[in-house]
Amino acid sequence: MGFYRRFGKRALDILLCGAGLAVLSPVFAALALLVRLDSPGPVFFAQKRIGKDHKTFQLYKFRSMRVDTPHDVPTHLLGDPTAYLTSIGKFLRKTSLDELPQLLNILRGEMSLVGPRPALWNQADLIALRDQNGASAVLPGLTGLAQVSGRDELPLAEKARLDGVYAARLSLRMDVACLIRTVVPVLHGEGVALDGESARHGAPPVDKQC
């Protein structure tokens, strides 16, 4: 096992997340206030996810849906997901700013900056495909090879295949490339399915619930 995989990746996560939280603390505070003022309920949304080697953890996001949204249901199965979005929630989803609290998951060692997106605990089909491709042996990530290759628009099998490719070829070079390739799609909101339309046409279940 290489040095970067054993030690360097974790060091990079801590360094970049620590710096990110320090720089983005005013943004965190502003978003938390907006979520709180926009609709009744907590600022953060916590959901059980599957991590490395099938260990479960609580993933955190800024809440973007109403508190009466069914829990642990992939967005595309909600029928009309946009009906549950709060006013600020649509903006958070479009910009992916709802994902920022996952920097805390990374600092806690439950996630990494780069890796397969953490599956819902009940997404058995995705978890099984990742097992077949060896992708369950690495920490899930804030972004990953599958995300920069199509995000919510990828078929499930292709997403799992790319997760496996990442797990097999994990390196500093690949992580840096994924981080760089994340910036432009996120800024433009590309590939994010707010209404579940992509999922109905064969893309993987969207993990953005609340």
Disulfide bonds with the S-S distance in Angstrom:
none
